[in-house]
Structure formats: structure tokens, C-alpha cells
């Protein structure tokens, strides 16, 4: 599984990708952000989490530098032992939340994804 961002015909990159870029450009290619490291811009800890999400839930906004383009993403952290400015890497996890704790049928969606881990 990859953490796909989209590069558009005008060179901009966004995560997640969209049918059109920020300036209306068409998608040109995908870039796997899991091959890059990022810097924590800001982070928080939530103690009132949605059903099935571990508590406390550490979340961060991170910035990737992809060939001179800044790409921001938000996601869970593997630990709360971090600081703004720390370098992190995306790591794949099988379950971002407990499939049996939600209101949807467990087979109706994917439960895996990426968390950010300090480098």
C-alpha cells in the first residue's frame, strides 16, 4: 500500500489527490509519500476519540518536501513523545481504528492506513 499524493500538470502536488489540482490542472502522476520523511508543523492529543480510535489519539500536521514542493498531510502519530519540528516517517498500520467498534459493517471499508513515527 502506498500513501499517494498527486502531481498535476502545472507541477503542484496535493495529498490526497483530486480530479483537478489547486489551479485547475489535470493529474499527471502519483507520488508515494511513504518514501519520504516529513517535519511536524503542529500536533495535538485528543482524549475524546471517535469509536474504535485509541485513546489518547496523537495527531499531527506534517510537511513533506517533495522535489521543492511542500505537501501537507494530517494523520495519527505513533507516540505523543514528539515536538514541533521533529522529523517523522509514514508507517503502514493494519488498523487505524477497531473495525468492530464503529457503526459501519467492518467489511464495508478499509481500516488500514498510515501513522507518523519519529525518525
N, C-alpha and C positions, 0 to 999 in steps of 0.2 A: 504494500500500500504506500502511496506517496501523498505528500502534502502539496497539492498542485496549486500554484499561482498561475496567472495568465499574463503573458506579454502580448501587447496589442501592436498593431501595425505602426503606431506612432512612437513606439518604444516604451510607453508607460507599462507598469506592472501592477496588478492588484491581486489581493487574496481576500476572500475567494474570488474566482474568476466570474465574469458576467458576459452576456452575449455581446455587449458593447463596452468599450473602455470609457474612462472618465471624460474623454474628449470626443466620444462617439466612434472611435476607431474599432475595427473588427479584430477579433482574436487572431494572433499569428502563431503562438506556440505556448506550451505549458512548461513551467519550471518547477522542479521538485524542491521545495523549501527545506525538506528534511536533510538535504545535503549541505545546508548552510548553518551557521550559528547566528544568533541574534543578541541584541542588547535589551535589557529590561528598561522600558521607558517609565513605567509606573506599575504598581501592583497593589493588591488588597487581599484581605481574607474575609470570606463570607462565613458566618456561623449559622445563618438561616438559609439552608440549601434546598433546592428542589428535591422531590422524592428520588431516592436512589443515588444521589450525589454525596460523596464522602464529606464528612464534617470534621474539622473546618475545611473549606474549599479555598485554596490559594489560587488566585487568578492574576494574570499579568498581561499588559500590552507590551509587545516587543517589536523591535525594528530589525529587519534584515537588510543588509547591504548586498544587493544583487547587481553586480556589474555597474555600480554607480547609481542605481535606482534604489530608493528607500521603499521597503514594503513592510507595512504594519500588519500585525495579527494579534488576536486576543485568544487566550487559552488558559487551561489549568496548569499549575506548577506541580512538580513532584514533591516539593517541600516549601515550607514557609521560612526556611533559613536562607534568605536571599536579601539583596539590597538593590535599589535602583542603580542601574549602570552595570550590573553583573552580566556576564556572558552566559547564554543558555543555548541548548541544542534541543530540537524536537526529538522526542522518543515516542515510538508507537506503543499504544496500550490496547489490550483486547476489549476492555470495558471502561468507558469514561463514567458510566453510571450503571447501577444494578438493573438489568432488564426486568426483573420481577417486581421492582418497586414502583414502576411507572403505571400510567393508566392505559398505555397502548399495548397491543399484543406484542410480546417480545420478538416475534419473527417479522414484524411489520417494518423494522428499520435496522440500520447498522448501529452497533453500540461501540465500535472501536474508533480510535482517532489518535490525536497527538497531545502530549503534555510537554511542557518545557522543563528541562533538567539543567541545573548548573553545570558548567563545563569544568 
